Amino acid sequence: MRHNKKFNHLGRKKAHRDAMLANMTTSLILHKRIITTVPKAKALRIYAEPIINRAKTDDTASRRIVFKHLQSKEAVTELFQNISQKIADRPGGYTRILKLGNRLGDAAKTCFIELVDYNEAMLTDKKTEAKKTTRRSRRKAAPKAQETPAQEAPAAEAAE
């Protein structure tokens, strides 16, 4: 019986699943974005976010715990040197899953999972999105721009 065992087994034994998730986490840390299937990405998010969260405190115990999971010196140094600087003020949610569509060979739903603070296109979109105006017609904006110099001109004439 599998009562209250809610994580996705991904059709693999425990050792294979742990090794696969550790390798995917290492690739995610090194490349900042990987393409995979949706169930694997959701399982990876559950596996990787506590490891990434551990990098906020840079001490020997944290490094040993992260290395125990990842078994890659390059990934651990990248995580503690570069990624920890960008996630220092973020309270959680270090990864983002964006769905791509179905794979041609077996029609599996694919997506890419990425580190949130490393997608420059999404970061610049948020900045430009804040500058956008509402969906009003442009004709209303043009007369206001013409009225303001006209209002200033009589005030200048009155001052003379």
N, C-alpha and C positions, 0 to 999 in steps of 0.2 A: 504494500500500500504506500502511496505517496502523499499522505496527508500533510498539508502545510509546507510542501516543498515547491515553492513557487518559481524558482529560477529556471531558465530555459536550458535544457541539457544539450541542445544542439545536435542530437544524434550521436554523441560521443561519450566514451568513458571519462571518468573524472581526470585521470592523468593527461589524456589527450586534450580535453577541454581546457585544463589549466595551462598546458603548454601553448595551445593555440592563442588563448587570451593574453598570455604574457608576451608572446611574439607580436601580436597585433598591437599591444600597448607600447612595446618598444618601437615599432614602426610608426605609430601615431606620434610619439614623442620626437623621433628623429625627423620625420617628414612633415609633421604638423597636419597632414590630411591623408586619409587612405580611403580607397573605394572598396566596399564590401557589401554583403547582403544586409537587409534590414534586421533580421533576428540576431545576426552576429554583432551588428553595430549596437543594438540595444543591450546585449550581454556585455559588450566591451565597455559601454558607458558605465555600467554598474561595477565593473572590475577596475576601470582605470581612474575614475574620479577620486576614490579614497587614496590611491597611490599619488595622484597629482596633488591632492590636498595635503599629503604628508610632507611635500616639498616646501611648504610655507615655513617650517622650522628647520633651519639648516644646522643640524647637529649630527653627531656620529650615530646615535640610535636611529634617527630617521633615515639616514643614508643606508644603514644596514638593513632596515626593514624593507626599504624600496628595492635594494639590490637582491634581497631574498626572493622577491617576486619577479623582478625583471631579468636578472642574471646578465646584465649588459652594462659595462662600465661607461660606454659612450652615452647610453640613454640616461644613466643616473647623473652624469656630469652635465648633460644638456638640460635635464629636468631641474637640477638644483642651481645651475648658473643662470640660464636664460629664462626658462619658463616661470620659475618661481618669482622673478622680478615682475613679470606682467600680471601674475595672478595674485599678487600680494594683497590687494584691496578687494578682490572678488570673493563673496561669501560662498560661492558654489556654482555649479553649472559651468564647468570648464570646457565641455564639449558641445558640439552642435551636430545634429543629424539632418542632412538635406537629401530628400529622396530624388533619385534620378529616373527611375522607370524600370522596365523589365529587361533582364538579360536575354540576349538572342538565343543562346544554346538551350537553356532549360526554363526560360521565362521566370526566373527568380527575381524578386523585387530587390533592386540594388539601390545603394545610397552612398554618399560619402560622409564620413564622420571626421570632424576637424576640431582643432583647438580654437575656442571662440576668439581669443585675443590676437590670433595670427592671421585672420582673414582680412586683408587690407581693403578689399572691395566692399565688404559689408561695413567696415568701420567708416569708410568715406561716404557710403550711402546714408548712414545714420546722420552724418554731419550735414549733408545736403538736404536730407529729408526734413531736418529741423528748420531750414531756411525757406522751404516751400510755403507759399501762401495758400489760402483756402481756394475753393473752386468757384470763385466769383468771376464775373465778366471783366474784361480789361477796360471796357469803356468807362466804368465808374472810377477806375484809378487814374485815368488820363485827365479828366476835368479837375480832380483834386490837385493834381500837380500843377495845372495851369492857374488855379485859383490862388494858390499860396503866393506866387510872385505878385499877382494883382492886388492882393490884400496888403502886401508889404509896401507897394508903391504909394498908395494914398497916405500911409502912415509916414513915409519919408517926406512927402510933399507937405504934410501938415507940420512936420518938425521944422521946415524951412521957413 
